[in-house]
Amino acid sequence: MPESMSFNRALVEKYDRPGPRYTSYPTAPQFHGAFAADDYRAAAQRSNHPGSEGVAKPLSVYIHIPFCKSLCYYCACNKIITQKTHRAVEYLDYLKREIALQAELFDGSRKLTQLHLGGGTPTYLTSEQLGEVMDSLRQHFNLDESDAHEFSIEVDPRTISRERIAELRAQGFNRLSFGVQDFDEQVQQAVNRVQSEQQVFDLVQAAREAKFKSVSVDLIYGLPLQTVESFDTTLSKIIALRPDRIAAYSYAHLPERVRAQRLIRREDMPPAERKLELLELTIRRLTEAGYVYIGMDHFALPDDELTVARNNGTLQRNFQGYSTHADCDLIALGVSSISKVGDTYGQNVKELSQYYARLDAGLLPVHKGYRLTDDDRLRREVIGALMCHGRVDYAPLEERHGIRFGEYFEGSLQQLREQVGDGLIELHDDALVLLPQGQLMMRSVAMAFDAYLGGGQQERFSRTI
């Protein structure tokens, strides 16, 4: 295993505790209903003022498409299972209203440089419907039409053709993420997501022919009926496919919270030790094949933009995971989606009926959120540096926030003595450095800087490894 990555079974087991993924800080459990649409509107207006570089931040947009034609038993996303495609027609009408309402809040000179469609299944929408979404964005926002933008969409290979791949490229998308999870037929049947490997191979080839800048594949380890041998076969096929990026997610089996997961037979679930075997196998196979571990389940080829950004210190992290773009104000559209604008987070209502009712009344569908304190902003920077760069340099933080790092975080650093002793991190006079052996445990290191994990909060999250 390369020096950049290390797997110590005993330490992985020791630090495999529930904890946040830190796509935001503070995390979603801190959002509250006292933060409402008026607070979000005020945050948007503040964000239009020039920052330290003399210009307002560029804009990023996330659009949630909640519909799926069939239920994947493992999925914990906010989704609506329906074969009634007319429901998407109604949803698009309201989505376009929200686009118009949101665009009014942001200065027209600000470029929309980043776009991500997630779900649900974004490719549930027809090519024509997706074209309507893009036309509405172009009408109301100042889209970056150069190919330097980062416009990505999640793709269910079962819902799309080679021709549709070319249409997506023509509509402005330059990054694709294919949901594969596992090629093994027994595993696919156990989670109700059956798709052929040939489908995936053909679509990836089509994406390359269409000159997509980045092709990513999602895998999940810890699914029912997975064995080391079967998943090794899947990994061999993925490595042969050579996508630019691979996300290998740990399956969190929480049937008491996720109704769909109750359809998975308990006796089909792999034992805990097998899940660690699968993780170790994944890391070994991917790193031996030349992929670089970016962090938090993500691997990329050495020349991929994510790897370059990680190496030069410009890697970012947001609700879509890792990103190469500079920090943007993130506008989230659609049910349940979460915005990050200035020093606030705002989340839309989760029910379609509420979403429609608010937009019918001419209101933004934001129903809860959070405004960061000075302490939150400092801790967000610390956690972001750790998750993206594997180190926290004290001097820049001390200068920006007027603190002495060792004094301010005395309690956090004391908590990390055990991780120091286990060889996960080094604490220097001027920096905290994550060691190769600590890469997999970065979430547990970040948790030492989280001010909100007391009183049972920690148990609300999935396990960290």
Number of C-alpha atoms within 10 A of each C-alpha: 13 13 8 13 17 17 19 12 12 8 17 18 13 10 18 16 18 17 20 25 21 22 16 18 22 23 16 18 11 12 18 15 13 11 19 19 20 12 18 27 19 12 20 24 15 16 19 20 13 11 10 8 7 8 12 20 23 20 22 24 20 23 23 22 26 22 24 22 15 13 16 19 20 25 17 17 12 16 19 18 14 14 12 10 14 10 12 19 13 11 19 19 13 20 24 20 18 22 23 16 16 18 17 14 17 20 16 14 13 17 19 26 22 24 22 20 22 20 23 23 23 22 25 22 19 15 16 10 15 17 17 15 19 16 14 16 18 14 13 17 22 18 21 19 12 9 12 12 19 22 23 24 22 21 25 20 22 15 15 16 14 17 12 17 24 19 16 22 19 12 15 20 23 22 22 24 22 20 18 24 21 25 22 19 14 15 21 22 15 21 21 16 21 18 18 15 18 9 14 21 16 13 22 25 15 18 24 15 12 18 14 20 19 18 21 22 23 18 22 21 24 23 23 23 19 24 19 17 11 17 24 16 15 19 19 14 14 21 16 11 14 18 19 19 24 25 21 19 17 20 20 20 20 14 16 9 10 15 13 17 20 15 14 18 12 12 9 13 17 16 11 10 10 16 21 19 15 22 21 18 17 20 22 17 17 21 18 12 14 14 25 25 24 25 22 22 20 19 24 25 22 16 11 16 19 25 21 16 19 21 14 10 14 16 24 21 19 17 17 11 15 20 20 18 20 14 16 21 23 23 24 28 25 26 27 24 23 25 24 24 25 19 17 20 28 31 28 23 21 17 11 16 10 15 24 22 13 18 16 12 9 12 16 23 26 29 22 22 26 23 21 16 12 11 10 16 15 18 20 20 14 20 25 23 19 22 27 23 21 22 20 22 17 18 14 10 17 15 10 9 14 9 15 14 18 16 10 11 15 11 12 18 20 12 15 21 15 12 19 17 10 12 15 22 25 17 15 10 9 12 15 18 18 25 21 18 20 26 23 26 25 25 26 22 24 23 20 17 20 20 13 15 16 9 7 8 14 16 14 12 14 18 19 20 24
